[in-house]
Amino acid sequence: MSANTADIWDRVVGTQPDPESWLVIATGLVALAVVLPHTAWRLSRNAITIAHEGGHGLVALLTGRQLDGIRLHSDTSGLTVSRGKPHGIGMVLTAAAGYTAPSLLGLAGAWLLSAGHITALLWGATALLLAMLVMIRNAYGLLTVVLAGGAFLLVSWRFDAEVQAGFAYAVVWFLLLGGVRPVFELQVKRRGGRAPDSDADQLARLTHVPPLAWLLLFHAVALCSLTGGARWLMDW
């Protein structure tokens, strides 16, 4: 292994100093500012859609299904198509992975940051986005994933440790906070009859468990992840 390669490997597996408390709080406020206002959310929700559809795709592969492709649309909707048995645990887990993925990714990211693995988080996210890029099947989806992956790659290679820490904490806060809002939006849409084929409804047909129970599960995962992730990030 060359000296440069060894240095890069040490950066990935090693730990970095914890950022100042003000930076952790500031990045949380920035994340909140792009999740709460409707205008900002219309744009930032694209990143949550990437995590949502990536969750479907990853769990489909892990449960032995064949992943045909992922589409991301400009209205922040998405579609993941996989082949396999139309019922069973694999299909249930795949369907349940979408709304839970952003929050669980945020929770995993908070754990990494609490352990000082800032570089590992940035490079891991880049690797996941590159892997997802192979399965994208439309131009808008390619654009959004390339932009997201490019941002992670740029910060990882071109900026100093403090900027990397700020970016990593902002991303994790965004996943934790942004994972909560879509579940409430889904609840409102279903109440108005505007989401008859939502993930919750598909799960209800697969399991004969009411959609409301699945909505409650999505809420529980999102809120528990936010609570636990915040404790790790704030080092409480």
PLY file of the C-alpha trace (Angstrom):
ply
format ascii 1.0
element vertex 236
property float x
property float y
property float z
element edge 235
property int vertex1
property int vertex2
end_header
0.00 0.00 0.00
1.46 3.38 -1.02
1.91 6.22 1.45
-0.93 8.22 -0.15
-3.28 5.25 -0.08
-2.40 4.54 3.54
-3.05 8.17 4.45
-6.46 8.11 2.76
-7.36 4.84 4.50
-6.32 6.28 7.87
-8.57 9.27 7.28
-11.55 7.06 6.48
-11.23 4.62 9.40
-9.82 7.15 11.85
-11.67 9.71 13.90
-11.82 13.48 13.62
-12.16 16.03 16.43
-15.67 16.91 17.57
-16.82 20.31 16.27
-17.67 23.17 18.58
-21.15 23.12 20.12
-22.13 26.28 18.27
-21.49 24.54 14.94
-23.71 21.60 15.88
-26.54 23.96 16.88
-26.06 26.20 13.84
-26.23 23.30 11.39
-29.39 22.07 13.10
-30.98 25.48 12.63
-29.90 25.54 8.98
-31.49 22.13 8.45
-34.67 23.32 10.13
-34.71 26.36 7.83
-34.79 24.16 4.72
-37.39 21.74 6.11
-40.05 24.00 7.64
-40.69 26.76 5.04
-42.78 25.47 2.16
-40.72 27.19 -0.54
-37.41 25.76 0.69
-38.99 22.35 1.29
-40.16 22.09 -2.33
-36.49 22.01 -3.35
-34.87 20.26 -0.40
-37.44 17.46 -0.43
-35.65 16.08 -3.51
-32.87 14.91 -1.19
-35.39 13.11 1.02
-36.83 11.45 -2.09
-33.34 10.17 -2.95
-33.11 8.58 0.51
-36.71 7.28 0.31
-36.30 5.56 -3.06
-32.78 4.45 -2.17
-34.24 2.75 0.89
-36.73 0.85 -1.25
-33.95 -0.17 -3.64
-31.43 -1.23 -1.01
-33.90 -3.37 0.94
-35.17 -4.91 -2.29
-31.64 -6.09 -3.07
-30.98 -7.24 0.50
-34.14 -9.37 0.49
-33.25 -11.05 -2.79
-35.50 -9.10 -5.13
-34.30 -7.95 -8.55
-34.06 -4.17 -8.78
-35.15 -2.94 -12.23
-34.65 0.76 -11.69
-35.37 3.96 -9.80
-37.00 7.16 -11.08
-36.93 10.54 -9.38
-39.31 13.26 -10.57
-39.25 17.05 -10.42
-42.40 17.10 -8.24
-40.28 15.27 -5.59
-42.11 11.99 -6.14
-40.27 8.83 -7.06
-40.72 5.23 -8.13
-38.66 2.13 -7.42
-39.42 -0.98 -9.47
-38.29 -4.43 -8.34
-39.19 -7.94 -9.37
-39.82 -10.99 -7.23
-42.65 -12.55 -5.31
-45.57 -10.08 -5.08
-46.03 -10.98 -1.42
-44.01 -12.22 1.54
-41.53 -10.66 3.93
-39.23 -9.36 1.19
-42.00 -7.34 -0.42
-43.23 -6.08 2.96
-39.78 -4.91 4.04
-39.19 -3.27 0.66
-42.46 -1.36 0.85
-41.82 -0.31 4.45
-38.30 0.94 3.75
-39.20 4.15 1.92
-40.65 6.39 4.63
-38.32 4.98 7.28
-35.08 5.25 5.26
-34.30 8.99 5.66
-34.75 8.87 9.43
-32.79 5.64 9.88
-29.99 6.96 7.67
-29.97 10.10 9.78
-29.80 8.02 12.96
-26.90 5.98 11.58
-25.18 9.20 10.55
-25.66 10.69 14.02
-24.04 7.60 15.54
-21.05 7.92 13.19
-20.65 11.61 14.00
-20.91 10.98 17.73
-18.02 8.54 17.33
-15.97 11.11 15.39
-16.19 9.37 11.99
-16.90 12.46 9.91
-14.82 11.40 6.89
-16.27 7.89 6.93
-19.77 9.36 6.81
-18.96 11.62 3.86
-17.29 8.88 1.87
-19.93 6.31 2.77
-22.68 8.64 1.54
-20.75 9.24 -1.68
-20.42 5.50 -2.24
-24.16 4.94 -1.68
-25.05 7.71 -4.14
-22.69 6.30 -6.76
-24.24 2.86 -6.33
-27.71 4.37 -6.66
-26.69 6.24 -9.80
-26.35 2.95 -11.67
-30.04 2.18 -11.07
-31.49 5.59 -12.04
-33.66 5.41 -15.15
-34.57 9.03 -15.97
-32.73 12.26 -16.71
-34.03 14.26 -13.72
-33.06 11.45 -11.39
-29.56 11.32 -12.87
-29.20 15.07 -12.41
-30.26 15.10 -8.76
-28.11 12.13 -7.75
-25.07 13.47 -9.63
-25.46 16.85 -7.92
-25.83 15.24 -4.50
-22.87 12.92 -5.00
-20.80 15.76 -6.42
-21.47 17.88 -3.33
-20.27 15.10 -1.02
-17.21 14.43 -3.17
-16.31 18.12 -3.38
-16.55 18.66 0.36
-14.61 15.46 1.07
-11.67 16.37 -1.18
-11.47 20.16 -1.35
-12.41 21.58 2.04
-10.85 21.58 5.47
-11.98 19.61 8.52
-14.25 22.32 9.91
-16.19 22.68 6.66
-16.47 18.90 6.37
-17.82 18.71 9.91
-20.36 21.46 9.26
-21.53 19.82 6.05
-21.80 16.36 7.65
-23.76 17.65 10.65
-26.08 19.67 8.41
-26.81 16.61 6.26
-27.55 14.40 9.27
-29.77 17.03 10.90
-31.58 17.40 7.58
-32.23 13.65 7.30
-33.50 13.48 10.87
-35.77 16.53 10.54
-36.70 15.91 6.91
-37.69 12.34 7.69
-40.52 13.57 9.91
-42.37 15.90 7.54
-43.21 13.44 4.69
-45.10 11.16 7.07
-47.34 14.03 8.16
-47.80 15.00 4.50
-48.81 11.43 3.67
-51.31 11.44 6.52
-52.91 14.64 5.20
-53.02 13.30 1.63
-54.66 10.05 2.69
-57.23 11.94 4.74
-58.13 13.88 1.59
-58.21 10.74 -0.54
-55.21 11.89 -2.60
-52.90 8.93 -1.95
-54.89 5.74 -2.57
-51.81 3.74 -3.55
-49.36 5.03 -0.93
-46.76 2.84 0.75
-49.06 2.52 3.77
-51.93 1.30 1.58
-49.69 -1.15 -0.27
-48.49 -2.52 3.06
-52.09 -2.84 4.23
-52.92 -4.96 1.20
-49.82 -7.09 1.71
-50.30 -7.68 5.45
-54.01 -7.04 6.14
-52.86 -4.55 8.79
-54.72 -1.21 8.53
-52.89 1.68 6.80
-53.21 3.72 9.99
-51.03 1.20 11.82
-48.31 1.60 9.19
-48.60 5.37 9.40
-48.11 5.12 13.16
-45.03 2.97 12.57
-43.62 5.56 10.15
-44.28 8.31 12.71
-42.66 6.28 15.49
-39.51 5.57 13.47
-39.18 9.21 12.39
-39.74 10.73 15.83
-37.65 8.18 17.72
-34.81 8.59 15.23
-34.98 12.37 15.60
-34.90 12.10 19.38
-32.08 9.58 19.50
-30.11 11.26 16.74
-30.38 14.66 18.42
-29.05 13.19 21.67
-26.02 11.79 19.85
-25.38 14.98 17.88
-25.69 17.21 20.92
-23.73 14.72 23.05
-26.38 14.68 25.77
0 1
1 2
2 3
3 4
4 5
5 6
6 7
7 8
8 9
9 10
10 11
11 12
12 13
13 14
14 15
15 16
16 17
17 18
18 19
19 20
20 21
21 22
22 23
23 24
24 25
25 26
26 27
27 28
28 29
29 30
30 31
31 32
32 33
33 34
34 35
35 36
36 37
37 38
38 39
39 40
40 41
41 42
42 43
43 44
44 45
45 46
46 47
47 48
48 49
49 50
50 51
51 52
52 53
53 54
54 55
55 56
56 57
57 58
58 59
59 60
60 61
61 62
62 63
63 64
64 65
65 66
66 67
67 68
68 69
69 70
70 71
71 72
72 73
73 74
74 75
75 76
76 77
77 78
78 79
79 80
80 81
81 82
82 83
83 84
84 85
85 86
86 87
87 88
88 89
89 90
90 91
91 92
92 93
93 94
94 95
95 96
96 97
97 98
98 99
99 100
100 101
101 102
102 103
103 104
104 105
105 106
106 107
107 108
108 109
109 110
110 111
111 112
112 113
113 114
114 115
115 116
116 117
117 118
118 119
119 120
120 121
121 122
122 123
123 124
124 125
125 126
126 127
127 128
128 129
129 130
130 131
131 132
132 133
133 134
134 135
135 136
136 137
137 138
138 139
139 140
140 141
141 142
142 143
143 144
144 145
145 146
146 147
147 148
148 149
149 150
150 151
151 152
152 153
153 154
154 155
155 156
156 157
157 158
158 159
159 160
160 161
161 162
162 163
163 164
164 165
165 166
166 167
167 168
168 169
169 170
170 171
171 172
172 173
173 174
174 175
175 176
176 177
177 178
178 179
179 180
180 181
181 182
182 183
183 184
184 185
185 186
186 187
187 188
188 189
189 190
190 191
191 192
192 193
193 194
194 195
195 196
196 197
197 198
198 199
199 200
200 201
201 202
202 203
203 204
204 205
205 206
206 207
207 208
208 209
209 210
210 211
211 212
212 213
213 214
214 215
215 216
216 217
217 218
218 219
219 220
220 221
221 222
222 223
223 224
224 225
225 226
226 227
227 228
228 229
229 230
230 231
231 232
232 233
233 234
234 235
